[in-house]
């Protein structure tokens, strides 16, 4: 289906409404997008939307935000992609920066019971994500093995580059040991970007990935070091927002950029706001103990972590028709996805569990929060808020 021309402002307001109301994580976001843009606005056909989702699941980065960028690009070109990202991202980013500023201003109050409650809520949220992703992405013995080995290696050698190496090795192992599966029917996507332009965007993506570390090292600039850390996290995370937790923790906490308790409190608070979980970066940038901080630090971290997603989406779309039908690519992706679950499983143990569960009371609260999420189907923001209130009252 060829979309009718739409202004970037129309795209922005449509996504802003979703950015204010879309709770529930990336899977829920994709359902909201389908209802709004396939069923109601008819910006894209069902098959074309499924193809966009498949592409964004294949690419590293936040899948729901990337789908939003692709929808905006398809509807209003580059300005539409930017408008979609701004509308969907700004509400949660602004809330998390304000939370970071408040956390610093009220450290003695929040770092007590409410802070502990937010950390316990993070245990339940990450545990739910591990369980759900393992059921979907590790359906056989080979992929369960990939998951377990990745978790073990990452816990034994907790560095960001080891995590990336595990993902690459899992992709190679997937090519050798996993079935590629069948490629179903699809509808070719309308092309807003030519192959030459797509290649240029991909060159810029890899240029940032390779050039930012060199610039940060040679210039000794804290701002460039921050941009490098968040750009690399946004470039190398497969599996969505929850999986960025171990990469960012390994980059920022051991180096002293962010305190571990503050890191986990922000991650818990990120569950209580709508929109993409990658806006957690805005909280971390605003909370930074080195270099840019406050509003400037939050904005820098936010742009740096999402920039790779934009470059990859607009760069990959022109080549997706060839890539999606390649059996080796599908097998490699299956292996990478299994390793992603292993990364998240390792993060569930450390730092999430080891920092939050210090006694029987915290364990009980985490158990109740997990039951509320998985069986009572309460929205994550309500569970997070409840844990914070209970922790504050019990302090």
Buried (B, 14 or more C-beta within 10 A) or exposed (E): BEBEEBEBEBBBEBBBBBBBEBBBBBEBBBEBBBEBBBEEBEBBBEBBBBBBBBBBBBBBBBBBBBBBBBBBBBBBBBBBBBBBBBBBBBBBBBBBBBBBBEBBEEEEBBBBBBBBBBBBBBBBBBBBBBBBBBEEBBEEEBBBBBBBBBBBBBBEEBEBEBBBBBBBBBBEBBBEBBEBEEEEEBBEBBEBBEEEBBBBBBEBBEEBBEEBBEBBEEEEBBBBBBBBBBBBBBBBBBBBBBBBBBBBBBBBBEEEBBBBBBBBBBBBBBBBBBBBBBBBBBBBBBBBEBBBBBBBBBBBBBBBBBBBBBBBBBBBBBBBEEEBEEEEBBBBBBBBBBBBBBBBBBBBEBBBBEBBBEEEBBBEBBBBBBEBBBEEEBBBBBBBBBBBEBBBEEE
